[in-house]
Amino acid sequence: MTGQADRPNDTTGDPGGTGRTSQEQAPAARRKAGLAGWQVALDKWRAVASRYALLPLRLFLGITFVYAGLDKLTDSSFFADQGSGSIGETMRAVRDTSAIPGLVDLALKNPSGFGYAIACGELAVGIGTLLGLFARVAALGGALISLSLWLTVSWQVKPYYFGNDLAYLMAWLPLLLAGASVLSLDKLLADRRRRIR
């Protein structure tokens, strides 16, 4: 059995035997607790940021497409077959430089109808995206509109990254994959269905 004389002389009050006094350990413990608190807060912030990450993109695309649809619907010259700023004039100007001239020819058979289809499509896509109602369907519609405009109106833009329709097409893809999981009617309806079951 070890006697009193065999034990190290511990006058520090440090139960762990580190050689530091309790006054020296207190600031270190406070720092460690403070860092742990910051880590918890940072983890919470990361979770919230991750959850809401697509919301700014959704708002931007929704507002932009609502604006684009309303802008066309309130511009009487846009739906004309001929004249400055008309859909017919735009389609004829890009016909020979588009990737799919057949699509432009189809639009030229009824420029006014094509113009209304684009305007109403943009408006529906924008509203659906803002409300988060059938969000993936709205994102698919937005992607298809952007794809058709890129292959026709923006195709001749050189270099390709100056054409905005390709950027819009790429911007729709995350919403098409993820949908609208926060602040959306889709989530509200899904939660309601779960409660009813």
C-alpha positions in Angstrom: 0.0 0.0 0.0 1.3 3.4 -0.9 1.8 5.7 1.9 1.5 9.5 2.2 5.1 9.9 1.5 4.9 8.0 -1.8 2.2 10.4 -3.3 3.2 13.5 -5.2 2.8 16.6 -3.2 -0.5 18.1 -4.8 -1.2 21.5 -3.4 -2.7 22.9 -6.7 -6.3 21.8 -6.1 -6.2 20.3 -9.6 -8.0 16.9 -9.4 -6.7 15.9 -12.8 -3.2 16.4 -11.8 -2.3 18.8 -14.7 -0.4 21.1 -12.4 -2.8 24.1 -13.1 -4.8 25.8 -10.4 -8.5 26.0 -10.5 -8.2 29.7 -11.2 -6.1 28.9 -14.3 -8.6 26.2 -15.5 -11.7 28.4 -15.2 -10.9 30.7 -18.2 -9.9 27.7 -20.4 -13.2 26.0 -19.5 -15.2 29.1 -20.3 -13.4 29.5 -23.6 -14.2 25.8 -24.4 -17.8 26.3 -23.4 -18.0 29.5 -25.5 -16.6 27.8 -28.5 -19.1 24.9 -28.1 -21.9 27.5 -27.9 -20.6 29.1 -31.2 -20.4 25.7 -32.8 -24.0 24.9 -31.9 -25.2 28.3 -33.2 -23.2 27.8 -36.4 -24.6 24.4 -37.0 -28.2 25.8 -36.5 -27.4 28.6 -39.0 -26.0 26.1 -41.5 -29.2 24.0 -41.2 -31.4 27.0 -41.8 -29.3 28.3 -44.6 -29.3 24.9 -46.3 -33.1 24.6 -45.9 -33.8 28.0 -47.4 -30.9 27.9 -50.0 -33.2 27.8 -53.1 -35.6 30.4 -51.9 -33.7 33.5 -53.4 -33.5 31.7 -56.7 -37.2 30.8 -56.6 -38.1 34.4 -55.8 -35.9 35.8 -58.6 -37.2 33.4 -61.2 -40.8 33.8 -60.1 -40.7 37.6 -60.1 -38.8 37.7 -63.4 -41.2 35.4 -65.2 -44.3 37.2 -63.8 -42.8 40.5 -65.0 -41.9 39.1 -68.4 -45.4 37.7 -68.9 -47.1 40.9 -67.8 -44.7 43.0 -69.9 -45.7 41.0 -73.0 -49.5 41.0 -72.2 -49.6 44.8 -71.8 -47.6 45.5 -74.9 -50.0 45.6 -77.9 -47.2 45.8 -80.4 -45.7 42.5 -79.2 -48.5 40.3 -80.5 -48.5 41.9 -84.0 -47.3 39.9 -87.0 -45.2 42.8 -88.2 -43.6 46.0 -86.9 -40.9 47.0 -84.4 -40.9 44.9 -81.2 -43.5 42.4 -82.6 -43.2 38.7 -82.1 -43.5 38.1 -85.9 -40.6 40.5 -86.6 -38.5 38.8 -83.9 -39.1 35.3 -85.2 -38.3 36.3 -88.8 -35.1 38.0 -87.7 -33.8 34.8 -85.9 -35.2 32.2 -88.3 -32.0 31.6 -90.3 -29.7 31.6 -87.3 -31.8 29.5 -84.8 -30.8 25.9 -83.9 -34.4 24.7 -84.8 -35.7 26.7 -87.8 -38.8 24.4 -87.8 -39.9 25.7 -84.4 -39.6 29.3 -85.7 -41.6 28.4 -88.8 -44.3 26.9 -86.5 -44.4 30.2 -84.6 -44.6 32.2 -87.8 -47.8 30.3 -88.8 -49.5 32.2 -86.0 -47.2 34.8 -84.4 -49.9 36.3 -82.2 -51.0 32.9 -80.8 -47.3 31.9 -80.2 -46.8 35.3 -78.4 -49.8 34.7 -76.2 -48.7 31.2 -75.4 -45.3 32.4 -74.3 -46.7 35.3 -72.3 -49.3 33.2 -70.5 -46.8 30.4 -70.0 -44.3 32.8 -68.4 -47.1 34.3 -66.2 -48.3 30.8 -65.1 -44.7 29.6 -64.4 -43.9 32.7 -62.4 -47.0 32.5 -60.3 -46.6 28.8 -59.6 -42.9 29.3 -58.7 -43.7 32.2 -56.3 -46.5 30.4 -54.6 -44.7 27.1 -54.6 -47.7 25.5 -56.2 -46.9 22.5 -58.4 -43.4 23.9 -58.2 -41.7 21.1 -60.2 -44.2 21.4 -63.0 -43.7 25.2 -62.9 -39.9 24.7 -63.0 -40.3 22.3 -65.9 -42.4 24.9 -67.8 -39.8 27.6 -67.1 -37.0 25.3 -68.3 -38.9 24.5 -71.5 -39.7 28.1 -72.2 -36.0 29.0 -71.6 -34.8 26.1 -73.7 -37.1 27.1 -76.7 -36.0 30.7 -76.5 -32.4 29.7 -76.3 -32.6 27.4 -79.3 -34.4 30.1 -81.3 -34.0 33.7 -80.2 -30.6 33.5 -78.3 -28.9 30.8 -80.4 -27.0 33.2 -82.6 -25.5 35.1 -79.6 -21.7 34.8 -79.6 -20.1 33.8 -77.3 -22.8 31.6 -75.9 -22.6 32.9 -72.4 -23.9 36.3 -73.4 -27.3 34.7 -74.2 -29.5 35.0 -71.1 -31.9 32.2 -72.0 -29.2 29.5 -71.4 -28.6 30.9 -67.9 -32.3 30.8 -67.1 -32.5 27.2 -68.3 -29.7 26.3 -65.9 -31.3 28.3 -63.1 -34.5 26.3 -63.5 -32.8 22.9 -63.0 -32.2 23.1 -59.2 -35.9 23.9 -58.7 -36.9 21.2 -61.1 -34.9 18.7 -59.0 -35.7 20.0 -55.5 -39.2 21.5 -55.8 -40.3 24.1 -53.3 -39.9 22.5 -49.8 -40.3 25.7 -47.8 -42.8 28.5 -47.8 -44.9 26.9 -50.4 -48.4 25.7 -51.1 -47.0 22.3 -52.1 -45.6 21.8 -48.5 -48.8 23.1 -47.0 -50.9 20.6 -49.0 -48.4 17.8 -48.3 -48.6 18.5 -44.5 -52.4 18.6 -44.7 -52.5 15.2 -46.5 -50.3 13.7 -43.8 -52.5 15.0 -41.0 -55.6 13.6 -42.6 -54.1 10.0 -42.9 
